[in-house]
Amino acid sequence: CLVWAPRDESRDYSAPVNFISAGLRKPAAEEEVEDDSDEDDEKPIKQEELPKEVVPKKLKTGGNFKPSQKGFAGGNKSFMDFGSWERHTKGIGQKLLQKMGYVPGRGLGKNAQGIISPIEAKQRKGKGAVGAYGSERTSQSLQDFPVVDSEEEAEEAFQKDLSQWRKDPNGGKKKPKYSYKTVEELKAKGRIGKQLSAPPKELSQVKVIDMTGREQKVYYSYSQIGHKHNIPDDSPQQPLGKDSKPQGFALPELEHNLQLLIDITEQEIIQNDRQLQYERDMVINLTHEIQKISEVLTHEETAIGNLSKVLEMVEECERRMMPNCSNPLTLDECAKIFGTLQDKYYEEYRMSDRVDLAVAIVFPLMKDYFKNWDPLKDCTYGTDVIAKWKTLLENDQLLSLSGQDLTTDAFHRLMWEIWMPYVRNIITQWQPRNCGPMVDFLDSWVHVIPVWVLDNILDQLIFPKLQKEVENWNPLTDTVPIHSWIHPWLPLMQARLEPLYSPIRNKLANALQKWHPSDSSAKLILQPWKDVFTPGSWEAFMVKNIVPKLGMCLHELVINPHQQHMDAFYWVVDWAGMISVSSLVGLLEKHFFPKWLQVLCSWLSNSPNYEEITKWYLGWKSMFSDQVLAHPSIKEKFNEALDIMNRAVSSSVGGYMQPGARENIAYLTHTERRKDFQYEAMQERREAENMAQRGIGMAASSVPMNFKDLIQTKAEEHNIVFMPVIGKRHEGKQLYTFGRIVIYIDRGVVFVQGEKTWVPTSLQSLIDMAK
């Protein structure tokens, strides 16, 4: 409890305010006397001189607190009046202090030491938690309360004091402690050390200089450092300390020798354990090796037995192949023997040299079998026998190879050396115009003979004969058409006949120089070649040799409604399936329709009979096929004829007009144009159905995404070139070539270049114009 001191006139009250512990302030004279006594009391007092009830065990008090002082400076009398002012209150403060262990007349604190100076505050450096910036104790706190020993040190001191009653805690004789190692521990240590201490090869021969001792030592591997012994040091012994006792028995050499013997024994135990483990592993390995060797031995014995049986069968065949043998070997029996070898002794049969075996046994029998064979008379002779030997002799590893390998495949060698000479001999005597027997012969053998053998026959034997015969062929004098002895070779030779087509076209072109369309034999000769020649070469041949003759024939045609001769027209129309639609339309536009429209105009100007004109118009239109009538140019010409007839019936005002003529012509015009519209709608429907059928099963990526892709798809279907014109545009739109036509696309509409302007057209009309 702190109280305020009364005022004293002899003191300097300008000094800072000072507080004293409880009680009344003494007069100045008594304070001076007490100050002197305090100076004497501040001398260090030994702990042993203090009574035990005052001195604590764990806490040392400091400052001006005197443990021997049991009362305050004011005397015992002042304690009677301490806190007397609480009589005017409920006295809660005194009661709380007494509950906390306060004894009247003594100071506060654990040891009743109290404090004189007020509690000082220390500001932290930052906003961290308590102790975040180190100790927060003030200098006054460190002065009054020195650092207390830890709990472990206090416990240790307590145990030391507790054992002070014993007679001699350190003087008694201690029982020695022994360390034992079992054999199992040594073995485990040896196994671990073997795994961990095995030095790498590159570090096993490293020179190491040891300078840890008094002398420099050189080692030649790291393992030597790990196995070096602790040799006793020769340095003088250190002086004994105050508390240490001299050793009664100290022999470092003997201890070293004993330790060395122990280490050697441990190493021997570890080495013996490793050797034992090695021997056990060796026994296991030898056991597995014995099992493997026994399996190999069993397999070898089986193989030896099978080889012995195979050798017996081969020797039996050789014996029966001798000239004077009473039971000679036949081809069927030989095939059975080879079949037995393949079925029962497949591994030995594969490992054996089948080529040499077949050459020695099969080849002589096969040569005797084919000695009287004529391939053109009996083309299927021997196919079954050769097919059987193909399964017996052909090398499985070479089935996927089409190349020639006579050294490793017995069947290929058999076909080349035995079968091929007969075929080569018969082909040299064969006439190419008699192609039937030779084609039948190769067709019956194509699935049996090797591919490279067939290629050799066609390229080296058949084609030179055909080429020579084509050179000698004359289409004007030969009665046998060339396609009758060339086309049968198409399934076998296919593209190999391409070199023959060019000389054939040249010979046909020369023969057509003096040809007239009235001669129908030219069509009979040319028609079989339409599907053989490529579309481009066929069209070029027609345009060069046939179309000019047909144009000349149409040019000579006389159109007479009263007496019409149709022979020339029939000669031209008869070639409709041979020449392209575009070529035929070009001929009609140039040589037929100008004369036809002129005749119509002259007829209408002479008071005609419109019923006859209608029949005449419909009769000529019926002469053309639907494919020709669907062409835009032909439609345009017939529509022009209808317009001429309509103008004729409309312009006859005031003159004589046949009753019903105007209505008949109007009806004809309406009917014809409705037919054209229906035909176009039907064509578009068919085209849509065809596209739908072709679209089944196709990927979504192949569906045209825009109108340009649709045009490109149509061009590919009709073999028409569709490509952009580089650097050419019309009103910002890219120009394209569709065949020979220049077009551009604008908002899904195709515009075709006309004479003066760009004309919109349908896709089907564009395809017809391009063809």
C-alpha positions in Angstrom: 0.0 0.0 0.0 1.5 3.4 -1.0 0.8 6.6 1.1 1.6 10.2 0.6 4.3 11.6 2.9 3.5 14.8 5.0 5.1 18.1 4.2 8.4 18.9 5.8 9.8 22.5 5.7 13.4 21.3 5.8 13.2 19.3 2.6 13.5 20.5 -1.0 10.1 20.0 -2.4 11.2 21.0 -5.9 12.6 17.5 -6.2 10.5 14.7 -7.9 7.8 13.1 -5.9 8.9 10.0 -4.0 6.9 7.2 -2.5 7.7 4.9 0.4 6.3 1.5 1.3 3.5 1.4 4.0 3.6 3.3 7.3 4.2 6.9 8.3 7.2 9.0 7.1 9.8 9.4 9.8 11.4 12.7 10.8 14.4 13.9 8.9 16.8 13.1 11.7 15.7 9.5 11.9 15.9 9.2 8.1 19.5 10.3 8.1 20.3 7.7 10.8 18.5 5.0 8.8 20.3 6.0 5.6 23.6 5.4 7.3 22.4 2.0 8.5 21.1 1.2 5.0 24.6 1.8 3.5 25.9 -0.8 6.0 23.2 -3.1 5.2 23.8 -3.0 1.4 27.0 -5.0 1.8 26.6 -8.5 0.5 25.2 -11.0 2.9 25.9 -14.6 2.5 23.0 -16.9 2.0 24.2 -19.2 4.8 23.9 -16.4 7.3 20.2 -15.9 6.6 17.5 -18.0 8.3 16.0 -20.7 6.1 12.5 -19.5 6.5 13.3 -16.2 4.8 15.6 -17.3 1.9 13.7 -18.8 -1.1 14.9 -21.8 -3.0 14.5 -20.6 -6.6 14.3 -16.8 -6.5 17.0 -14.4 -5.6 15.8 -11.1 -4.4 17.5 -7.8 -5.3 17.3 -4.1 -4.8 16.9 -2.5 -1.4 14.7 -5.3 0.0 16.1 -6.8 3.2 14.9 -10.3 4.0 15.8 -9.9 7.7 13.4 -6.9 8.1 10.1 -8.3 9.2 8.3 -5.0 9.6 7.9 -1.7 7.8 9.7 1.5 8.7 6.8 2.8 10.6 6.9 0.0 13.2 4.4 -2.5 14.3 2.1 0.2 15.6 1.4 1.4 12.1 0.0 -2.0 11.1 -2.8 -1.6 13.5 -4.0 1.5 11.7 -3.2 0.1 8.1 -6.4 0.3 6.1 -8.4 1.8 9.0 -10.0 4.1 6.5 -11.9 1.1 5.2 -14.2 1.2 8.2 -16.1 3.8 6.4 -16.6 1.4 3.4 -17.5 -2.3 3.0 -13.8 -3.3 3.4 -13.7 -5.3 0.2 -10.1 -4.4 -0.6 -8.7 -5.8 2.7 -10.7 -9.0 2.3 -9.4 -9.6 -1.3 -5.8 -9.1 -0.2 -6.2 -11.6 2.7 -7.8 -14.2 0.3 -4.7 -13.8 -1.9 -2.3 -14.6 1.0 -1.5 -11.1 2.2 -0.2 -11.0 5.8 -0.5 -7.6 7.5 2.8 -6.1 8.3 4.6 -7.8 5.3 5.2 -6.7 1.7 3.4 -7.9 -1.4 4.8 -10.5 -3.8 5.6 -14.2 -3.7 8.3 -13.8 -1.1 6.8 -10.7 0.6 9.5 -8.6 -0.8 7.4 -5.7 -2.2 8.6 -2.9 -4.4 9.6 0.7 -3.7 9.5 2.2 -7.2 6.3 2.1 -9.2 5.9 -0.3 -12.1 7.6 0.9 -15.2 6.1 0.5 -18.7 8.1 -0.4 -21.8 6.9 0.4 -25.3 7.1 -2.2 -28.0 8.7 -1.5 -31.3 5.8 -2.6 -33.4 2.3 -4.1 -33.2 3.4 -7.7 -32.7 2.3 -10.0 -30.0 3.9 -10.3 -26.6 7.5 -11.5 -26.9 7.6 -11.0 -30.7 10.5 -8.5 -30.3 12.4 -10.2 -27.5 12.3 -9.7 -23.8 10.1 -6.8 -22.6 11.5 -6.6 -19.0 12.7 -3.2 -17.8 16.0 -2.4 -16.2 14.2 -1.9 -12.8 12.6 -5.4 -13.2 15.9 -7.0 -13.9 17.4 -5.3 -10.8 14.6 -6.3 -8.5 14.0 -9.8 -9.9 17.1 -11.5 -11.4 16.7 -14.3 -13.9 15.3 -17.5 -12.3 16.9 -20.9 -13.0 15.0 -23.3 -15.3 12.8 -26.1 -13.9 15.4 -28.8 -15.0 18.2 -27.1 -13.1 16.0 -26.6 -10.1 15.0 -30.3 -10.2 18.6 -31.3 -10.5 19.6 -29.2 -7.6 16.8 -30.6 -5.5 17.9 -34.2 -6.3 21.4 -33.3 -5.4 20.3 -31.9 -2.0 18.1 -34.9 -1.5 21.1 -37.3 -1.8 23.3 -35.3 0.6 22.3 -37.5 3.5 24.1 -40.5 1.8 27.5 -41.4 3.1 29.6 -41.2 -0.1 27.6 -40.8 -3.3 30.7 -40.6 -5.6 33.2 -42.7 -3.7 31.6 -46.1 -4.1 32.8 -48.6 -6.7 30.6 -48.6 -9.8 29.6 -51.8 -11.5 31.1 -52.0 -15.0 28.7 -52.1 -18.0 29.3 -54.6 -20.7 28.2 -54.3 -24.4 27.3 -57.5 -26.2 26.8 -58.1 -29.9 25.0 -61.2 -31.1 26.0 -63.1 -34.3 22.7 -62.1 -35.9 23.5 -58.4 -35.3 26.9 -58.8 -36.9 25.4 -60.5 -39.9 22.8 -57.8 -40.3 25.5 -55.1 -40.0 27.6 -56.9 -42.6 24.6 -57.0 -45.0 23.9 -53.3 -44.6 27.5 -52.4 -44.8 27.9 -54.4 -48.0 25.1 -52.4 -49.6 26.1 -49.0 -48.3 29.9 -49.1 -48.2 30.5 -50.5 -51.7 32.6 -47.8 -53.3 32.0 -47.0 -57.0 34.7 -48.2 -59.4 35.7 -44.7 -60.4 36.3 -43.9 -56.6 38.1 -47.1 -55.7 41.4 -46.0 -57.1 41.5 -42.4 -55.8 44.6 -41.2 -53.9 43.7 -39.7 -50.5 46.1 -37.8 -48.3 45.1 -37.9 -44.6 46.5 -34.9 -42.6 44.3 -35.3 -39.6 47.1 -36.7 -37.4 50.6 -35.6 -36.5 52.0 -37.2 -39.6 50.8 -37.2 -43.2 49.4 -40.5 -44.4 48.5 -41.6 -48.0 45.7 -43.9 -48.9 44.8 -45.2 -52.3 41.1 -45.7 -51.8 38.3 -44.4 -49.6 37.8 -47.9 -48.3 41.2 -47.9 -46.6 40.1 -44.9 -44.6 37.0 -46.6 -43.4 39.0 -49.7 -42.4 42.0 -48.1 -40.7 42.5 -49.0 -37.1 42.7 -46.6 -34.1 46.4 -46.8 -33.3 47.1 -45.5 -29.7 48.5 -42.0 -29.6 52.1 -41.5 -28.3 51.4 -38.0 -27.0 52.0 -37.4 -23.3 49.0 -37.9 -21.0 47.0 -34.9 -20.0 47.3 -33.8 -16.4 44.5 -35.0 -14.2 41.9 -32.6 -13.0 41.0 -31.8 -9.5 38.0 -34.1 -9.3 39.5 -36.9 -11.5 41.3 -39.9 -10.0 44.4 -41.6 -11.3 43.7 -44.8 -13.2 45.0 -47.9 -11.5 45.2 -50.0 -14.7 46.0 -48.2 -18.0 47.5 -50.3 -20.9 46.5 -48.7 -24.2 48.5 -51.2 -26.2 46.7 -54.1 -24.7 43.3 -52.4 -25.2 44.2 -51.8 -28.8 45.2 -55.4 -29.4 42.1 -56.7 -27.8 39.9 -54.3 -29.9 41.8 -55.4 -33.0 41.1 -59.1 -32.2 37.4 -58.2 -31.7 37.3 -56.4 -35.1 39.0 -59.2 -36.9 36.6 -61.8 -35.4 33.6 -59.6 -36.4 35.0 -59.4 -39.9 35.5 -63.1 -40.1 31.9 -63.7 -38.9 30.6 -61.3 -41.6 32.8 -62.8 -44.3 31.7 -66.3 -43.4 28.0 -65.2 -43.5 28.5 -63.6 -46.9 30.2 -66.8 -48.2 27.4 -68.9 -46.8 24.8 -66.7 -48.5 26.8 -66.9 -51.7 26.9 -70.7 -51.6 23.2 -70.9 -51.0 22.5 -68.6 -53.9 24.8 -70.7 -56.0 22.9 -73.8 -55.1 19.6 -72.2 -56.1 21.1 -71.0 -59.4 22.6 -74.4 -60.2 19.2 -76.0 -59.4 17.5 -73.8 -62.0 20.3 -74.4 -64.4 19.9 -78.1 -64.0 16.1 -77.8 -64.7 16.8 -75.7 -67.9 19.4 -78.0 -69.1 17.2 -81.0 -68.5 14.4 -79.3 -70.5 16.8 -78.5 -73.3 18.2 -82.1 -73.2 14.6 -83.5 -73.5 13.9 -81.1 -76.4 17.1 -82.1 -78.1 16.4 -85.8 -77.7 12.9 -85.2 -79.3 14.5 -83.2 -82.1 17.1 -85.9 -82.7 14.4 -88.6 -82.9 12.3 -86.5 -85.3 15.4 -85.8 -87.5 16.2 -89.5 -87.5 12.7 -90.3 -88.8 12.9 -87.5 -91.4 16.3 -88.8 -92.5 14.9 -92.3 -92.9 12.1 -91.0 -95.1 14.5 -89.0 -97.3 16.8 -91.9 -97.7 13.8 -94.1 -98.7 12.9 -91.5 -101.4 16.5 -91.5 -102.7 16.6 -95.3 -102.8 13.4 -95.4 -104.8 14.7 -92.7 -107.2 17.5 -95.0 -108.3 17.3 -96.1 -112.0 17.2 -99.9 -111.3 14.7 -99.7 -108.4 11.9 -102.2 -108.6 9.4 -99.8 -106.9 10.0 -96.4 -108.4 8.7 -93.3 -106.6 5.7 -91.6 -108.2 4.7 -87.9 -108.0 1.6 -88.6 -105.8 3.6 -90.7 -103.4 6.3 -88.0 -103.2 3.5 -85.5 -102.4 2.2 -87.7 -99.6 5.7 -87.9 -98.1 6.2 -84.2 -98.2 2.8 -83.7 -96.7 3.7 -86.1 -93.9 6.9 -84.1 -93.3 4.9 -80.8 -93.2 2.2 -82.1 -90.9 4.1 -84.3 -88.4 7.6 -82.8 -88.5 6.8 -79.2 -89.3 9.7 -77.6 -87.4 12.3 -79.9 -88.9 10.7 -79.4 -92.3 11.0 -75.6 -92.0 14.6 -75.8 -90.8 15.6 -78.2 -93.6 16.8 -77.0 -97.0 13.7 -77.5 -99.0 15.2 -76.2 -102.2 17.9 -78.8 -102.4 15.5 -81.5 -101.3 12.9 -80.6 -103.9 15.6 -80.2 -106.6 16.9 -83.7 -105.9 13.5 -85.5 -105.6 10.6 -83.4 -107.0 12.1 -81.8 -110.0 12.9 -85.0 -112.0 9.4 -86.3 -111.3 7.8 -83.0 -112.3 9.8 -82.8 -115.5 8.6 -86.3 -116.4 5.0 -85.3 -115.7 5.0 -82.3 -118.1 7.1 -83.8 -120.9 4.2 -84.3 -123.3 2.1 -81.3 -122.3 0.7 -78.8 -124.9 -0.6 -75.7 -123.0 -2.8 -74.4 -125.9 -4.6 -77.7 -126.3 -5.0 -78.7 -122.6 -4.7 -75.5 -120.7 -5.8 -76.9 -117.3 -3.4 -79.9 -117.3 -1.4 -80.0 -114.1 -3.1 -77.1 -112.3 -4.2 -79.3 -109.4 -0.8 -80.9 -109.1 1.0 -77.5 -109.1 -1.4 -76.1 -106.6 -0.8 -79.0 -104.2 3.0 -78.6 -104.5 2.6 -74.8 -104.0 1.3 -75.4 -100.5 4.2 -77.9 -99.8 7.1 -76.0 -101.2 6.4 -72.3 -101.0 8.2 -70.4 -98.3 5.8 -68.8 -95.9 8.2 -65.9 -95.2 8.2 -64.9 -98.9 4.4 -65.0 -99.5 4.1 -61.2 -99.2 7.0 -60.6 -101.5 6.4 -60.4 -105.2 10.1 -60.4 -106.1 12.1 -63.2 -107.6 14.0 -65.3 -105.0 15.0 -68.6 -106.5 17.6 -69.5 -103.8 15.1 -69.6 -100.9 11.9 -70.7 -102.4 11.6 -74.2 -103.9 8.2 -73.6 -105.6 9.4 -70.5 -107.5 12.4 -72.4 -108.7 10.2 -75.3 -109.7 8.0 -73.0 -111.8 10.9 -71.2 -113.4 13.1 -74.2 -114.2 10.4 -76.9 -115.0 7.1 -75.2 -116.0 8.4 -72.0 -117.6 10.4 -73.7 -120.5 7.3 -75.4 -121.8 5.3 -72.1 -121.8 8.2 -70.1 -123.4 8.4 -72.7 -126.2 4.7 -72.6 -127.0 4.5 -68.8 -126.9 7.2 -68.5 -129.5 5.1 -70.6 -131.9 1.8 -68.8 -131.0 0.0 -66.4 -133.5 -1.3 -63.3 -131.7 -4.6 -63.2 -133.7 -5.5 -66.5 -132.3 -5.7 -65.1 -128.8 -8.4 -67.3 -127.3 -6.4 -70.4 -126.3 -3.6 -68.3 -124.9 -5.9 -66.1 -122.9 -7.7 -69.2 -121.5 -4.4 -70.8 -120.6 -3.2 -67.8 -118.6 -6.6 -67.3 -117.0 -6.6 -70.9 -115.7 -3.0 -70.6 -114.3 -3.1 -67.0 -113.0 -4.0 -68.1 -109.4 -1.3 -70.8 -109.3 1.9 -69.3 -110.8 3.9 -66.6 -108.9 3.2 -63.0 -109.7 6.6 -62.3 -111.0 6.4 -65.2 -113.3 3.1 -64.0 -114.8 4.6 -60.5 -115.2 7.5 -62.0 -117.1 5.2 -63.8 -119.4 3.1 -60.8 -120.2 5.9 -58.2 -120.5 8.6 -60.3 -122.1 6.6 -62.8 -124.2 3.1 -61.7 -124.9 3.5 -57.9 -125.4 6.3 -58.0 -128.0 4.2 -60.4 -130.1 1.2 -58.1 -129.9 3.2 -55.0 -130.6 4.7 -56.6 -133.7 1.3 -57.7 -134.9 -0.2 -54.2 -134.5 2.6 -52.8 -136.6 1.7 -55.2 -139.4 -2.0 -54.5 -139.1 -3.8 -52.6 -141.9 -7.4 -51.5 -141.2 -8.2 -51.2 -144.9 -7.2 -54.7 -146.0 -7.5 -56.9 -142.8 -10.9 -58.5 -142.5 -10.5 -59.3 -138.8 -11.1 -56.2 -136.7 -8.2 -55.4 -134.4 -10.4 -55.3 -131.2 -11.2 -58.9 -131.6 -7.6 -60.0 -130.7 -6.6 -57.0 -128.6 -9.5 -56.6 -126.2 -9.4 -60.1 -124.8 -6.1 -59.2 -123.2 -7.5 -56.2 -121.3 -8.4 -58.1 -118.1 -4.9 -59.6 -117.8 -2.7 -56.8 -119.2 -4.8 -53.6 -118.5 -2.4 -50.7 -118.6 0.3 -52.7 -120.3 -1.6 -52.2 -123.6 -1.4 -48.4 -123.4 1.7 -48.2 -125.8 -0.4 -50.0 -128.5 -3.3 -47.4 -128.5 -1.4 -44.6 -130.1 -0.3 -46.6 -133.3 -3.9 -48.0 -133.5 -5.4 -44.5 -133.5 -2.9 -43.3 -136.1 -3.8 -46.3 -138.4 -7.5 -45.7 -137.9 -7.1 -41.9 -138.7 -5.3 -42.7 -141.9 -8.0 -45.1 -142.9 -10.7 -42.5 -142.3 -9.3 -39.9 -144.6 -11.4 -41.0 -147.5 -14.4 -42.2 -145.4 -17.9 -40.9 -146.0 -20.6 -40.9 -143.3 -22.8 -43.2 -145.5 -20.3 -46.0 -144.7 -21.5 -47.5 -141.4 -18.5 -49.9 -141.1 -16.4 -47.2 -139.5 -18.7 -47.0 -136.6 -18.6 -50.7 -136.1 -14.8 -50.6 -136.0 -14.5 -47.6 -133.7 -17.3 -48.3 -131.3 -15.5 -51.0 -129.3 -12.6 -48.5 -128.6 -14.8 -45.8 -127.0 -14.5 -47.3 -123.5 -10.9 -48.4 -124.0 -9.4 -45.0 -125.0 -9.3 -42.3 -122.4 -12.1 -39.7 -122.7 -9.7 -37.0 -123.8 -8.0 -39.0 -126.4 -11.4 -40.4 -127.7 -12.9 -36.9 -128.0 -9.8 -35.6 -129.8 -9.9 -38.5 -132.2 -13.6 -37.8 -133.0 -13.2 -34.1 -133.4 -10.3 -34.6 -135.8 -11.6 -37.4 -137.9 -15.4 -37.8 -137.6 -16.9 -34.4 -136.8 -15.7 -32.6 -140.0 -17.1 -35.4 -142.2 -20.5 -35.1 -140.4 -20.5 -31.3 -140.7 -19.9 -31.7 -144.5 -22.8 -34.1 -144.7 -25.1 -31.7 -142.8 -24.0 -28.9 -145.0 -25.1 -30.8 -148.1 -28.5 -31.6 -146.5 -31.4 -30.0 -148.4 -34.5 -29.1 -146.3 -37.6 -29.3 -148.4 -41.0 -29.6 -146.6 -42.7 -31.0 -149.6 -40.2 -33.7 -150.5 -37.6 -34.2 -147.7 -34.7 -36.7 -148.1 -33.6 -37.7 -144.5 -30.6 -40.0 -145.3 -27.9 -37.5 -144.7 -29.6 -36.4 -141.4 -29.8 -40.1 -140.3 -26.1 -40.6 -141.0 -25.3 -37.7 -138.7 -27.7 -38.5 -135.9 -26.5 -42.2 -135.9 -23.2 -40.9 -134.4 -25.0 -39.3 -131.4 -23.7 -41.9 -129.0 -20.1 -41.8 -130.4 -19.5 -38.1 -130.4 -20.1 -35.8 -127.5 -23.3 -33.8 -127.1 -21.5 -30.5 -127.4 -19.9 -31.6 -130.7 -23.3 -32.6 -132.1 -25.0 -29.4 -130.9 -22.2 -27.4 -132.6 -22.8 -29.2 -135.9 -26.6 -28.6 -135.7 -26.1 -24.9 -134.8 -23.7 -24.3 -137.7 -25.0 -26.5 -140.5 -28.7 -27.4 -139.8 -30.7 -24.7 -137.9 -29.8 -21.7 -140.1 -31.3 -23.5 -143.1 -34.2 -24.9 -141.2 -35.2 -21.5 -139.8 -34.8 -19.9 -143.2 -37.1 -22.5 -144.8 -39.7 -21.9 -142.0 -39.7 -18.2 -142.5 -40.2 -18.5 -146.3 -43.0 -21.0 -145.8 -44.8 -18.7 -143.4 -44.6 -15.8 -145.8 -46.7 -17.6 -148.5 -50.1 -18.2 -146.7 -49.3 -21.6 -145.4 -51.4 -24.3 -143.8 -50.5 -23.9 -140.1 -51.5 -27.5 -139.4 -48.9 -28.7 -141.8 -46.3 -26.3 -140.3 -47.2 -27.6 -136.8 -46.7 -31.2 -138.0 -43.5 -30.3 -139.7 -42.2 -28.6 -136.5 -43.1 -31.5 -134.3 -41.7 -34.0 -136.8 -38.3 -32.4 -136.9 -38.3 -32.1 -133.1 -39.0 -35.8 -132.7 -35.9 -36.6 -134.7 -33.6 -35.5 -131.8 -32.9 -37.3 -128.6 -34.0 -36.0 -125.2 -30.3 -35.3 -124.3 -29.9 -33.1 -127.4 -33.2 -31.4 -126.8 -32.3 -30.6 -123.3 -29.3 -28.6 -124.4 -29.9 -24.8 -124.0 -28.8 -24.0 -127.6 -31.3 -26.5 -129.1 -34.0 -25.2 -126.8 -33.2 -21.7 -128.0 -33.5 -22.6 -131.7 -36.9 -24.3 -131.3 -38.2 -21.5 -129.1 -37.0 -19.1 -131.9 -39.1 -21.1 -134.4 -42.1 -20.8 -132.1 -41.6 -17.0 -131.8 -41.4 -16.8 -135.6 -44.7 -18.7 -136.0 -46.4 -16.5 -133.3 -45.3 -13.3 -135.0 -46.6 -14.7 -138.3 -50.1 -15.3 -137.0 -50.1 -12.0 -135.1 -49.0 -9.9 -138.0 -51.7 -11.1 -140.5 -54.2 -8.3 -139.7 -56.8 -7.6 -142.4 -55.6 -10.4 -144.6 -56.9 -13.9 -144.9 -56.2 -16.1 -141.8 -56.9 -19.8 -141.6 -59.6 -20.3 -139.0 -58.1 -21.3 -135.6 -54.5 -20.9 -136.7 -53.7 -18.3 -134.0 -55.2 -20.4 -131.3 -53.4 -23.5 -132.6 -50.0 -21.8 -132.6 -50.6 -20.3 -129.2 -51.6 -23.7 -127.9 -48.5 -25.3 -129.5 -46.2 -22.7 -127.9 -47.8 -23.1 -124.5 -47.5 -26.9 -124.7 -43.9 -27.0 -125.9 -42.8 -24.6 -123.2 -44.6 -26.5 -120.5 -42.9 -29.7 -121.7 -39.6 -27.9 -121.4 -40.4 -26.7 -117.9 -41.5 -30.2 -116.9 -38.4 -31.8 -118.4 -36.2 -29.4 -116.5 -38.1 -30.0 -113.2 -37.8 -33.8 -113.8 -34.0 -33.4 -114.4 -33.6 -31.4 -111.3 -35.5 -34.0 -109.3 -33.4 -36.8 -110.7 -30.2 -34.8 -109.9 -31.4 -34.3 -106.3 -32.2 -38.0 -105.9 -28.8 -38.9 -107.3 -27.1 -36.5 -105.0 -29.0 -38.0 -102.0 -28.1 -41.5 -103.0 -24.4 -40.6 -103.4 -24.6 -38.7 -100.1 -25.5 -41.8 -98.1 -22.6 -42.9 -96.0 -20.5 -39.9 -96.9 -18.8 -37.9 -94.2 -20.2 -34.5 -93.3 -17.0 -32.8 -94.4 -17.7 -33.9 -98.0 -21.0 -32.1 -98.2 -20.7 -28.8 -100.1 -20.9 -25.9 -97.7 -21.6 -23.2 -100.2 -22.5 -22.7 -103.9 -18.9 -22.6 -105.0 -18.3 -26.0 -103.5 -21.4 -27.4 -105.2 -20.1 -26.1 -108.6 -16.7 -27.7 -107.9 -18.4 -31.0 -107.0 -20.4 -31.0 -110.2 -17.3 -30.2 -112.2 -15.5 -33.2 -110.7 -18.5 -35.5 -111.5 -18.5 -34.4 -115.2 -14.7 -34.2 -115.6 -14.9 -30.4 -116.2 -12.0 -28.2 -115.2 -13.1 -25.6 -112.7 -10.4 -23.1 -111.5 -10.0 -19.4 -110.8 -8.6 -17.0 -113.3 -5.6 -15.4 -111.7 -5.7 -11.6 -111.5 -9.1 -11.3 -113.3 -12.2 -9.9 -111.6 -15.5 -8.4 -112.6 -17.1 -5.9 -110.3 -14.9 -7.2 -107.5 -16.0 -10.8 -108.1 -13.5 -13.5 -108.8 -13.7 -15.0 -112.4 -13.5 -18.7 -112.9 -13.1 -21.0 -115.9 -15.7 -23.8 -116.1 -14.4 -25.8 -119.0 -14.1 -23.2 -121.8 -16.7 -20.9 -120.2 -15.8 -17.9 -118.1 -18.2 -17.4 -115.1 -18.4 -15.6 -111.8 -20.6 -16.2 -108.8 -22.7 -13.5 -107.1 -25.0 -14.3 -104.1 -25.6 -17.9 -105.2 -26.2 -17.1 -108.9 -23.9 -18.1 -111.8 -23.3 -15.5 -114.4 -21.9 -16.6 -117.8 -20.0 -14.3 -120.1 -22.1 -13.5 -123.2 -21.3 -11.5 -126.3 -22.0 -8.1 -124.6 -23.2 -8.8 -121.1 -23.1 -11.3 -118.3 -26.1 -13.7 -118.4 -27.4 -15.6 -115.3 -27.9 -19.3 -115.9 -28.8 -22.5 -114.1 -26.3 -25.1 -113.0 -27.5 -27.7 -115.4 -27.4 -25.3 -118.3 -23.9 -24.4 -117.3 -22.8 -28.1 -117.4 -24.5 -28.6 -120.8 -22.7 -25.6 -122.2 -19.4 -26.7 -120.8 -19.7 -30.1 -122.4 
